[in-house]
Amino acid sequence: MLDLNHIQLADRPLIVCDIDEVVLEFLTPFSNFLRSCGRDLLPRSFRLNGNIVEIDTGLPVEDAMTSELLETFFTLQDQWQTPADCVVDTLAGLSKDADIIFLTAMPPRHSATRRALLDRHGLHYPLLASEDAKGPIIKRLHDARDVPLVFIDDILRNLKSVQTHAPDCLLINLMANAEFRAMAPDPGDGITKADSWTDVAAIIRTHLLQ
């Protein structure tokens, strides 16, 4: 079970943010990484498997190769990934009124590299890395505290997981890459879509003032 003992929360709202495609650009730098090793990511559907192709032949790589490429990318993430537009200033502003925690689905073995990357850009908020479902993790984090809870993620299954385990949570669907965001499935009822961190800030501020 993910260790949460190092997380210290004050008696104020909690904002939990996914990392890839939310706090850090992912699809654009991942595409650049792929091209550096003879592959490309084609925006044909809202998935990676089947859309990564060999540049020379146009043929999709096997799913196992997609996993290998992701593993290599996460090992080298500090050479490729950068913060999403406006995220640093937006989180700095929100942190005056709320606790902020990063929750990434990246394999925990890459946590130290990610921590250093976030710190380099002034994103010093606590980091949790787990491949477990996010809903139960956020339920444990928030517990029975009577303060607002916000969760921001680009992937619908993660938002739905939190919706199930923390039904009072404000859920925000955000994706940095506009091309793939346009192909994303509709999140459905109870999940608010945002196109930018400027949108996110406005949504959260309105929620906290209710």
Backbone torsions as a table, in degrees:
resi	resn	phi	psi	omega
1	MET	NA	141.0	-178.6
2	LEU	-60.9	130.0	179.6
3	ASP	-78.6	120.9	179.6
4	LEU	-110.9	7.1	-172.4
5	ASN	-63.2	-25.6	-178.2
6	HIS	-84.0	-4.6	-179.2
7	ILE	-86.5	120.4	178.3
8	GLN	-113.8	118.9	-177.5
9	LEU	-111.6	138.4	175.0
10	ALA	-87.4	174.0	179.5
11	ASP	-84.7	67.6	-179.9
12	ARG	-154.1	172.2	-176.7
13	PRO	-55.2	153.6	178.7
14	LEU	-120.0	128.4	175.0
15	ILE	-114.1	120.8	178.4
16	VAL	-109.6	125.0	-176.1
17	CYS	-118.4	131.9	164.3
18	ASP	-65.3	165.2	-177.5
19	ILE	-103.9	-65.7	-172.0
20	ASP	-67.3	125.6	-177.6
21	GLU	72.6	5.3	178.0
22	VAL	-121.7	-64.8	177.3
23	VAL	-90.0	-41.6	176.5
24	LEU	-111.3	139.4	169.3
25	GLU	-57.5	137.2	177.5
26	PHE	-124.8	-56.3	-172.1
27	LEU	-64.8	-40.0	178.9
28	THR	-66.0	-51.0	177.6
29	PRO	-66.7	-32.3	177.2
30	PHE	-65.2	-39.6	176.3
31	SER	-62.4	-41.3	178.3
32	ASN	-64.2	-41.0	176.6
33	PHE	-61.4	-45.4	-179.5
34	LEU	-59.8	-43.2	-179.6
35	ARG	-65.1	-28.5	178.2
36	SER	-69.4	-16.7	179.1
37	CYS	-122.9	30.0	169.3
38	GLY	81.7	17.2	176.8
39	ARG	-126.6	173.3	177.2
40	ASP	-148.1	156.1	176.0
41	LEU	-107.9	117.4	-178.3
42	LEU	-96.9	130.8	-179.5
43	PRO	-81.5	68.2	-177.1
44	ARG	-98.8	-24.9	178.4
45	SER	-161.9	169.6	-173.5
46	PHE	-85.6	67.8	178.8
47	ARG	-166.0	162.0	174.7
48	LEU	-91.7	-49.3	-178.4
49	ASN	-57.8	127.7	-179.4
50	GLY	91.6	-16.4	-178.5
51	ASN	-106.6	-4.3	172.9
52	ILE	-93.0	122.4	-173.9
53	VAL	-124.9	156.6	170.7
54	GLU	-75.3	128.1	-178.3
55	ILE	-61.9	-39.4	-176.1
56	ASP	-65.6	-37.3	-173.2
57	THR	-112.0	-20.3	-175.0
58	GLY	78.0	2.7	-178.1
59	LEU	-83.9	141.1	178.7
60	PRO	-69.0	145.4	176.6
61	VAL	-78.5	157.7	177.0
62	GLU	-65.3	154.9	179.4
63	ASP	-58.1	-36.5	179.0
64	ALA	-63.1	-36.5	177.3
65	MET	-68.7	-36.2	175.1
66	THR	-58.0	-43.4	178.3
67	SER	-63.1	-40.5	178.7
68	GLU	-65.3	-41.3	179.9
69	LEU	-65.6	-39.5	176.5
70	LEU	-63.4	-42.1	178.9
71	GLU	-61.0	-44.9	178.1
72	THR	-64.1	-41.4	-179.7
73	PHE	-61.7	-44.6	-179.8
74	PHE	-66.2	-31.1	175.4
75	THR	-64.2	-34.7	-177.0
76	LEU	-105.4	15.0	-171.6
77	GLN	-55.3	-33.3	-177.2
78	ASP	-69.4	-12.8	176.4
79	GLN	-92.0	-10.9	-171.5
80	TRP	-124.6	-39.1	-170.3
81	GLN	-86.2	145.1	177.5
82	THR	-135.7	161.4	-179.2
83	PRO	-64.7	147.6	173.1
84	ALA	-64.5	157.5	-176.6
85	ASP	-59.2	127.8	174.2
86	CYS	73.4	0.1	-173.8
87	VAL	-67.4	-39.2	-175.4
88	VAL	-62.1	-50.7	-178.7
89	ASP	-68.7	-37.1	-178.9
90	THR	-64.7	-46.7	-180.0
91	LEU	-67.1	-35.5	177.1
92	ALA	-60.5	-41.7	178.2
93	GLY	-67.0	-44.5	-179.6
94	LEU	-67.0	-30.1	-177.2
95	SER	-67.1	-14.0	176.3
96	LYS	-71.1	-21.6	-175.8
97	ASP	-122.6	-5.1	-175.8
98	ALA	-149.4	152.4	168.9
99	ASP	-78.0	145.8	-180.0
100	ILE	-126.4	133.2	177.1
101	ILE	-131.8	138.0	173.8
102	PHE	-94.2	131.2	177.1
103	LEU	-127.3	108.4	-176.2
104	THR	-113.1	143.6	177.7
105	ALA	-84.9	6.6	177.5
106	MET	-65.0	144.3	176.9
107	PRO	-53.7	133.3	-176.2
108	PRO	-56.8	-23.6	-178.7
109	ARG	-63.6	-15.5	179.4
110	HIS	-99.7	10.8	-173.8
111	SER	-62.1	-41.8	-175.7
112	ALA	-63.8	-40.9	178.1
113	THR	-64.7	-42.7	179.8
114	ARG	-66.6	-39.9	179.1
115	ARG	-59.5	-45.1	179.7
116	ALA	-64.5	-39.3	179.0
117	LEU	-64.2	-46.0	179.2
118	LEU	-62.7	-44.1	-179.0
119	ASP	-63.3	-35.9	179.1
120	ARG	-58.2	-30.8	-177.2
121	HIS	-101.6	13.3	176.7
122	GLY	79.0	16.4	179.8
123	LEU	-100.1	76.2	-169.2
124	HIS	-90.2	15.8	-176.5
125	TYR	-73.0	152.5	-178.7
126	PRO	-55.2	143.8	-176.7
127	LEU	-120.2	131.0	172.1
128	LEU	-120.3	131.0	177.6
129	ALA	-120.9	122.9	-179.2
130	SER	-157.3	144.8	175.0
131	GLU	-97.6	7.1	175.0
132	ASP	-77.4	165.4	177.4
133	ALA	-58.5	141.9	-174.4
134	LYS	-79.8	-27.7	-178.4
135	GLY	-56.8	-54.4	179.5
136	PRO	-61.1	-34.5	178.8
137	ILE	-63.9	-45.9	-178.7
138	ILE	-69.2	-34.6	174.9
139	LYS	-60.4	-42.8	177.4
140	ARG	-65.6	-40.9	179.6
141	LEU	-62.1	-49.2	-173.7
142	HIS	-78.5	-32.8	-179.9
143	ASP	55.0	-131.5	-177.0
144	ALA	-109.1	25.0	-177.2
145	ARG	-67.8	137.7	-177.0
146	ASP	-96.0	60.7	177.3
147	VAL	-137.7	157.4	-179.2
148	PRO	-61.2	147.2	179.4
149	LEU	-128.2	134.2	-179.3
150	VAL	-129.7	138.2	176.1
151	PHE	-131.1	131.4	-177.8
152	ILE	-122.0	126.2	-177.5
153	ASP	-155.3	157.9	178.4
154	ASP	-96.3	-15.4	-172.6
155	ILE	-105.7	128.9	-173.1
156	LEU	-61.9	-40.5	-177.2
157	ARG	-62.5	-33.0	178.1
158	ASN	-69.9	-42.4	177.4
159	LEU	-63.2	-41.6	178.6
160	LYS	-65.8	-37.1	177.9
161	SER	-61.4	-44.8	178.3
162	VAL	-68.5	-37.4	178.0
163	GLN	-58.6	-36.5	-180.0
164	THR	-72.5	-42.8	-172.0
165	HIS	-93.3	-17.6	178.1
166	ALA	-139.4	72.3	-170.0
167	PRO	-63.1	-18.1	179.1
168	ASP	-88.5	1.0	-176.6
169	CYS	-74.0	138.8	169.7
170	LEU	-77.2	120.8	-175.9
171	LEU	-107.5	126.2	-178.6
172	ILE	-123.6	126.9	178.7
173	ASN	-98.1	112.9	-177.8
174	LEU	-132.9	136.2	176.9
175	MET	-140.7	126.4	-174.0
176	ALA	-67.9	-39.4	-174.8
177	ASN	-81.2	110.8	-174.7
178	ALA	-65.7	-33.5	-177.1
179	GLU	-64.9	-46.4	179.0
180	PHE	-78.2	-30.3	177.9
181	ARG	-59.1	-34.8	-179.6
182	ALA	-66.5	-21.8	-179.7
183	MET	-97.9	-1.8	-176.3
184	ALA	-69.2	146.3	177.0
185	PRO	-66.3	151.0	176.7
186	ASP	-63.1	131.3	-175.3
187	PRO	-71.2	-19.3	177.9
188	GLY	87.6	-174.0	-175.5
189	ASP	-65.6	144.5	173.8
190	GLY	85.8	0.5	179.2
191	ILE	-125.6	126.0	-177.3
192	THR	-95.0	129.1	178.0
193	LYS	-86.9	140.7	176.2
194	ALA	-131.6	145.3	179.9
195	ASP	-99.9	-11.7	-175.2
196	SER	-161.1	169.1	175.6
197	TRP	-70.0	-24.4	173.2
198	THR	-63.3	-43.3	175.0
199	ASP	-60.8	-45.9	-177.9
200	VAL	-58.0	-46.4	-179.1
201	ALA	-59.0	-44.1	-179.3
202	ALA	-64.9	-42.2	179.9
203	ILE	-62.3	-45.7	-177.9
204	ILE	-67.7	-44.0	179.7
205	ARG	-59.1	-43.8	177.6
206	THR	-61.0	-42.1	-179.5
207	HIS	-64.2	-42.0	-176.8
208	LEU	-71.9	-22.6	-179.9
209	LEU	-86.5	-7.3	-178.1
210	GLN	-67.9	NA	NA
